[in-house]
Amino acid sequence: MLAVNYSTIRNKLKEYCDRVTDDRETVIVTRKDEKNVVIISLEEYNSMIKAARNAEYLAMIDRSMEQLASGKGTVHELIEVSDE
């Protein structure tokens, strides 16, 4: 992980973008008043979003399992589907 000030990143943007994409580096751009930003690759961003969605889905399954275990489930008849 690199920390670079705004002026440096502005002057060497291509170099730092290449490091992010080619070397999987994370760059923190430091700015005034602690308004920092992070530069990551699109691949890393997509991976983080997928992990967050998976965590939400697993949490939903856990809540459902807890509801079933506490007797809050409902029994439904199966629907027959014809092959026609």
C-alpha positions as CSV (number, residue, x, y, z in Angstrom):
1,M,0.0,0.0,0.0
2,L,1.4,3.4,-1.0
3,A,0.5,6.8,0.4
4,V,1.1,9.6,-2.1
5,N,0.1,13.3,-1.9
6,Y,-2.3,14.9,-4.4
7,S,0.4,16.9,-6.2
8,T,2.6,13.8,-6.8
9,I,-0.3,11.7,-8.1
10,R,-1.4,14.5,-10.4
11,N,2.1,14.7,-11.9
12,K,2.7,10.9,-12.2
13,L,-0.9,9.6,-12.7
14,K,0.0,7.1,-15.4
15,E,2.9,5.7,-13.3
16,Y,0.7,5.1,-10.3
17,C,-2.2,3.7,-12.4
18,D,0.2,1.2,-13.9
19,R,1.4,0.2,-10.4
20,V,-2.2,-0.3,-9.4
21,T,-3.2,-2.4,-12.4
22,D,0.1,-4.2,-13.0
23,D,1.4,-4.8,-9.5
24,R,-2.0,-4.9,-7.7
25,E,-0.8,-2.0,-5.6
26,T,-3.3,0.1,-3.5
27,V,-2.6,3.8,-3.6
28,I,-3.9,6.2,-0.9
29,V,-4.0,9.8,-2.2
30,T,-3.6,12.1,0.7
31,R,-5.4,15.5,0.6
32,K,-6.1,18.5,2.7
33,D,-8.5,18.1,5.7
34,E,-8.2,14.3,5.7
35,K,-10.3,14.0,2.6
36,N,-8.1,11.1,1.3
37,V,-9.1,8.7,-1.5
38,V,-8.0,5.2,-2.5
39,I,-7.1,4.1,-6.0
40,I,-7.6,0.3,-6.6
41,S,-7.9,-1.6,-9.9
42,L,-11.3,-2.4,-11.3
43,E,-10.6,-6.1,-10.8
44,E,-9.9,-5.5,-7.1
45,Y,-13.1,-3.3,-6.8
46,N,-15.2,-6.0,-8.4
47,S,-13.8,-8.6,-6.1
48,M,-14.6,-6.5,-3.1
49,I,-18.2,-5.9,-4.3
50,K,-18.7,-9.6,-4.9
51,A,-17.3,-10.4,-1.4
52,A,-19.7,-7.9,0.1
53,R,-22.7,-9.3,-1.8
54,N,-21.7,-12.9,-0.8
55,A,-21.5,-11.8,2.9
56,E,-24.9,-10.2,2.7
57,Y,-26.4,-13.4,1.1
58,L,-24.7,-15.7,3.7
59,A,-26.1,-13.4,6.5
60,M,-29.6,-13.8,5.0
61,I,-29.2,-17.6,5.0
62,D,-28.0,-17.5,8.6
63,R,-31.1,-15.4,9.6
64,S,-33.3,-17.8,7.8
65,M,-31.7,-20.8,9.5
66,E,-32.2,-19.1,12.9
67,Q,-35.9,-18.5,12.1
68,L,-36.4,-22.2,11.2
69,A,-34.6,-23.3,14.3
70,S,-36.8,-21.2,16.5
71,G,-40.0,-22.6,14.9
72,K,-40.9,-19.6,12.8
73,G,-40.9,-21.6,9.5
74,T,-44.0,-22.3,7.4
75,V,-44.8,-25.6,5.6
76,H,-46.0,-25.3,2.0
77,E,-47.2,-27.9,-0.4
78,L,-45.0,-28.5,-3.4
79,I,-46.3,-27.4,-6.8
80,E,-46.3,-30.1,-9.5
81,V,-45.0,-28.9,-12.8
82,S,-46.1,-30.8,-16.0
83,D,-43.6,-31.6,-18.8
84,E,-45.9,-30.2,-21.4
